[in-house]
Amino acid sequence: MQLFDELKTLGQKHIKADKNAQQSVPSGVWLACPKCKKSVYHKDLGVYITCPNCGYGFRISSRQRLEWLTDSFSEMDQDLQTADPLDFPDYAKKIEKAQRATDLNDSVLTGVAKIGEQEFCLGIMDSKFIMGSMGTVTGEKITRLFEYATEHQKAVVLFTASGGARMQEGIFSLMQMAKVSQAVYAHSQAGLFYLSIITDPTTGGVTASFAMQGDIILSEPHALIGFAGKRVIEQTMHQKIPEDLQDAENILNHGFIDAIVKREDEKKTIVWLLEMNQGKAGEQSS
């Protein structure tokens, strides 16, 4: 015997009311912060697209970041295109879709930037381009950025954001780790300054190479930093890991990065660090 009409129970009424309310709210007006879990009104994110409660920086495109970061920017190597080395099924279509969505030829934007009187080489990886995955063009663009910086005696500032190596390019993707690392080494040997700024998420081969090779390594608040993902680690170790294991704050506590900087402070921090390291090349050569 059914004692209650299922649709008229208090719980069902609340669920039904919530669904109706959700349908009347335009998509994207309220966002849930993935870190503090609080709901945020989209206008409260501000120009930097950060959570007003915990400071987490929502994932943004490279061109969004460029708007508030630099005073001028001249793009490099925007015509490079992947040759699809493995002839991976539907990979070309995936690339074309990402290119239309981001206005980039691959997962990193590179060029020469200026903030005030400071001119430097800038790279910004884009998590909206196949999750910032590292392909052959990604590695080539970053390598050329460091080579240009070495030739013209400029500092490099690189914002990282990546899900790791791009599986559609197999071993060719993994080889970019060594190629970029060699360019970073040559830049360092020339006595030039490299600032790495880690954003959410930075994982895989990018973390295992150039993201962690900066003279100074900064991170945005609550950025996920690691090599393997949480699920892979737990499956390998057969035990649960702490929720904050790969958070920037925990990484800082264990000495793998130098500081955590909020987005609104990044511009002035970059200028200050560039000014502090301006004479590095000349001092080494003398």
C-alpha positions as CSV (number, residue, x, y, z in Angstrom):
1,M,0.0,0.0,0.0
2,Q,1.4,3.4,-1.0
3,L,1.2,5.9,1.9
4,F,2.4,8.9,0.0
5,D,2.0,10.4,-3.4
6,E,5.6,10.5,-4.6
7,L,5.3,13.8,-6.5
8,K,3.8,15.6,-3.5
9,T,6.4,14.7,-0.8
10,L,8.3,17.7,0.6
11,G,11.6,16.5,-0.9
12,Q,10.1,16.1,-4.4
13,K,8.5,19.6,-4.2
14,H,11.9,21.1,-3.4
15,I,13.6,19.2,-6.3
16,K,10.9,20.3,-8.7
17,A,11.1,23.9,-7.5
18,D,14.9,23.9,-7.9
19,K,14.6,22.6,-11.4
20,N,12.1,25.3,-12.4
21,A,14.3,28.0,-10.8
22,Q,17.4,26.7,-12.7
23,Q,15.6,26.9,-16.0
24,S,14.8,30.6,-15.4
25,V,18.4,31.5,-14.7
26,P,20.5,32.2,-17.8
27,S,23.5,29.9,-18.2
28,G,26.8,31.3,-16.8
29,V,25.2,33.9,-14.5
30,W,26.2,32.0,-11.3
31,L,29.3,29.9,-11.3
32,A,30.5,27.4,-8.7
33,C,34.1,27.9,-7.6
34,P,35.9,24.5,-8.1
35,K,38.1,25.2,-5.0
36,C,35.9,26.7,-2.2
37,K,32.7,25.4,-3.8
38,K,30.8,28.6,-3.2
39,S,28.5,30.1,-5.8
40,V,29.8,33.3,-7.4
41,Y,27.8,35.9,-9.4
42,H,29.7,36.3,-12.7
43,K,30.1,40.0,-12.4
44,D,31.8,39.5,-9.0
45,L,34.7,37.7,-10.8
46,G,36.0,41.1,-12.1
47,V,38.4,41.6,-14.9
48,Y,40.8,39.0,-13.6
49,I,38.1,36.2,-13.5
50,T,39.0,35.2,-9.9
51,C,36.8,33.9,-7.0
52,P,36.2,36.7,-4.5
53,N,36.0,34.2,-1.7
54,C,39.3,32.2,-2.1
55,G,41.2,33.9,-4.9
56,Y,41.2,30.9,-7.3
57,G,41.8,32.0,-10.8
58,F,39.2,30.5,-13.2
59,R,40.7,29.1,-16.4
60,I,40.9,31.8,-19.1
61,S,42.2,32.0,-22.6
62,S,45.6,33.3,-23.4
63,R,44.2,36.3,-25.2
64,Q,42.0,37.1,-22.2
65,R,45.1,37.2,-20.0
66,L,46.9,39.3,-22.5
67,E,44.3,42.1,-22.3
68,W,45.2,43.0,-18.7
69,L,48.7,41.7,-18.5
70,T,50.7,43.7,-21.1
71,D,50.9,47.2,-22.5
72,S,51.9,46.0,-26.0
73,F,52.4,42.6,-27.6
74,S,53.9,41.4,-31.0
75,E,52.9,37.8,-31.8
76,M,55.4,35.3,-33.1
77,D,55.1,32.0,-35.1
78,Q,51.3,32.2,-35.5
79,D,51.5,30.4,-38.9
80,L,53.1,27.1,-37.7
81,Q,50.8,24.1,-38.2
82,T,51.1,20.5,-37.0
83,A,51.8,17.9,-39.7
84,D,49.6,15.3,-37.8
85,P,52.7,13.0,-37.6
86,L,50.6,9.8,-36.7
87,D,47.7,10.5,-39.0
88,F,45.5,10.1,-35.9
89,P,41.8,9.7,-36.6
90,D,39.9,13.1,-36.5
91,Y,42.9,14.9,-35.1
92,A,42.9,17.5,-37.9
93,K,39.3,18.3,-37.1
94,K,40.0,18.6,-33.4
95,I,42.9,21.0,-34.2
96,E,40.7,23.1,-36.5
97,K,37.9,23.3,-33.8
98,A,40.4,24.4,-31.2
99,Q,41.9,27.0,-33.5
100,R,38.5,28.5,-34.2
101,A,37.7,28.6,-30.5
102,T,40.9,30.2,-29.3
103,D,42.2,32.2,-32.3
104,L,45.6,30.4,-31.9
105,N,47.4,28.0,-34.2
106,D,48.3,25.7,-31.2
107,S,48.2,25.6,-27.4
108,V,50.6,28.5,-26.7
109,L,50.7,32.2,-27.6
110,T,54.2,33.5,-28.0
111,G,55.7,36.9,-28.8
112,V,57.5,40.0,-27.5
113,A,55.7,41.9,-24.8
114,K,56.1,45.2,-23.0
115,I,55.0,46.4,-19.6
116,G,56.0,50.0,-19.0
117,E,59.7,50.2,-20.0
118,Q,60.3,46.5,-19.6
119,E,60.4,44.5,-22.8
120,F,60.6,40.7,-22.6
121,C,59.6,37.5,-24.4
122,L,56.2,36.1,-23.3
123,G,54.6,32.8,-23.7
124,I,51.0,32.0,-22.5
125,M,49.8,28.4,-22.7
126,D,46.0,28.1,-23.3
127,S,44.0,25.4,-21.4
128,K,41.1,26.0,-23.9
129,F,43.2,24.6,-26.7
130,I,42.9,20.8,-26.2
131,M,43.5,21.3,-22.5
132,G,46.8,23.1,-23.2
133,S,48.3,19.8,-24.3
134,M,51.9,19.8,-25.5
135,G,52.2,18.9,-29.2
136,T,55.0,19.4,-31.7
137,V,53.9,23.0,-32.6
138,T,53.6,23.8,-28.9
139,G,57.2,22.7,-28.3
140,E,58.5,24.4,-31.4
141,K,56.9,27.7,-30.5
142,I,58.3,27.7,-27.0
143,T,61.7,26.6,-28.2
144,R,61.8,29.4,-30.8
145,L,60.7,31.9,-28.0
146,F,63.7,31.0,-25.9
147,E,66.0,31.0,-28.9
148,Y,64.8,34.5,-29.9
149,A,65.2,35.6,-26.3
150,T,68.8,34.3,-26.1
151,E,69.8,35.9,-29.4
152,H,68.3,39.3,-28.5
153,Q,69.3,39.1,-24.8
154,K,65.8,39.2,-23.4
155,A,64.2,37.7,-20.3
156,V,61.4,35.1,-20.8
157,V,58.1,35.0,-18.9
158,L,56.1,31.8,-19.5
159,F,52.6,31.1,-18.1
160,T,52.0,27.3,-18.1
161,A,48.7,25.5,-18.3
162,S,48.6,22.0,-19.6
163,G,47.0,18.5,-19.3
164,G,50.3,17.0,-20.4
165,A,51.6,15.5,-23.6
166,R,49.2,15.3,-26.5
167,M,48.4,11.6,-27.1
168,Q,47.5,12.2,-30.8
169,E,51.2,12.9,-31.4
170,G,52.7,10.1,-29.3
171,I,56.4,10.1,-28.9
172,F,56.7,13.3,-31.0
173,S,54.9,15.1,-28.2
174,L,57.2,13.7,-25.4
175,M,60.3,14.8,-27.4
176,Q,59.3,18.4,-26.9
177,M,60.3,18.1,-23.2
178,A,64.0,17.6,-24.2
179,K,63.9,20.2,-27.0
180,V,62.4,23.0,-24.9
181,S,64.7,22.1,-21.9
182,Q,67.7,22.5,-24.1
183,A,66.6,25.9,-25.2
184,V,65.9,26.9,-21.6
185,Y,69.5,25.7,-20.7
186,A,71.1,27.7,-23.5
187,H,69.1,30.8,-22.4
188,S,70.3,30.3,-18.8
189,Q,73.9,29.8,-19.9
190,A,73.7,33.2,-21.6
191,G,73.0,34.7,-18.2
192,L,69.3,35.5,-18.9
193,F,66.3,35.5,-16.6
194,Y,63.4,33.0,-17.0
195,L,60.3,33.5,-14.9
196,S,57.8,30.6,-14.9
197,I,54.2,31.3,-13.7
198,I,52.1,28.2,-13.2
199,T,48.4,28.3,-13.7
200,D,45.6,25.8,-13.2
201,P,46.2,23.1,-14.2
202,T,49.8,22.3,-15.0
203,T,50.5,18.6,-15.2
204,G,52.4,15.9,-17.1
205,G,55.4,16.6,-19.3
206,V,55.1,20.3,-18.9
207,T,55.5,20.1,-15.1
208,A,58.3,17.6,-15.6
209,S,60.3,20.0,-17.8
210,F,60.1,23.7,-18.5
211,A,57.4,24.7,-16.0
212,M,59.8,23.8,-13.2
213,Q,63.0,25.1,-14.8
214,G,62.5,28.8,-14.2
215,D,65.0,30.9,-12.2
216,I,61.9,31.9,-10.2
217,I,58.8,29.8,-10.2
218,L,55.5,31.4,-9.2
219,S,52.0,30.0,-9.1
220,E,48.4,31.3,-9.0
221,P,46.4,30.5,-5.9
222,H,45.0,26.9,-5.7
223,A,46.5,25.9,-9.1
224,L,46.7,22.2,-9.6
225,I,50.4,21.2,-10.1
226,G,51.5,17.7,-10.6
227,F,52.7,15.0,-13.0
228,A,50.0,12.2,-12.9
229,G,46.4,12.8,-12.0
230,K,44.9,12.0,-8.7
231,R,43.0,8.9,-10.0
232,V,46.2,7.5,-11.6
233,I,48.2,8.0,-8.4
234,E,45.5,6.3,-6.2
235,Q,45.3,3.4,-8.6
236,T,49.1,3.0,-8.6
237,M,49.5,3.3,-4.8
238,H,46.2,1.6,-4.0
239,Q,45.5,4.2,-1.4
240,K,43.7,7.6,-1.1
241,I,45.8,10.7,-1.3
242,P,45.0,14.0,0.4
243,E,42.7,16.3,-1.5
244,D,45.2,19.2,-1.4
245,L,48.2,17.1,-2.4
246,Q,48.6,18.8,-5.8
247,D,47.4,22.3,-4.7
248,A,49.9,25.1,-5.2
249,E,49.8,25.9,-1.5
250,N,51.0,22.4,-0.6
251,I,53.6,22.5,-3.4
252,L,54.8,25.8,-1.9
253,N,55.1,24.3,1.6
254,H,57.3,21.5,0.2
255,G,59.6,24.0,-1.6
256,F,58.9,23.2,-5.2
257,I,57.8,26.8,-6.1
258,D,58.9,30.1,-4.8
259,A,55.7,32.1,-4.2
260,I,52.0,32.3,-4.9
261,V,50.8,35.5,-6.5
262,K,47.2,36.6,-7.1
263,R,46.3,37.6,-10.7
264,E,45.8,41.3,-9.8
265,D,49.4,41.4,-8.5
266,E,51.0,39.5,-11.4
267,K,51.7,42.6,-13.6
268,K,53.6,44.5,-11.0
269,T,55.4,41.4,-9.7
270,I,56.7,40.6,-13.2
271,V,57.9,44.2,-13.6
272,W,59.7,44.1,-10.3
273,L,61.4,40.7,-11.0
274,L,62.5,41.9,-14.5
275,E,64.0,45.1,-13.0
276,M,65.8,43.0,-10.3
277,N,67.3,40.7,-12.9
278,Q,67.9,43.3,-15.6
279,G,71.7,43.3,-15.4
280,K,72.1,39.5,-15.0
281,A,73.6,38.8,-18.5
282,G,76.1,41.7,-18.3
283,E,77.3,40.6,-14.9
284,Q,77.9,37.1,-16.0
285,S,79.8,38.0,-19.2
286,S,82.1,40.4,-17.2
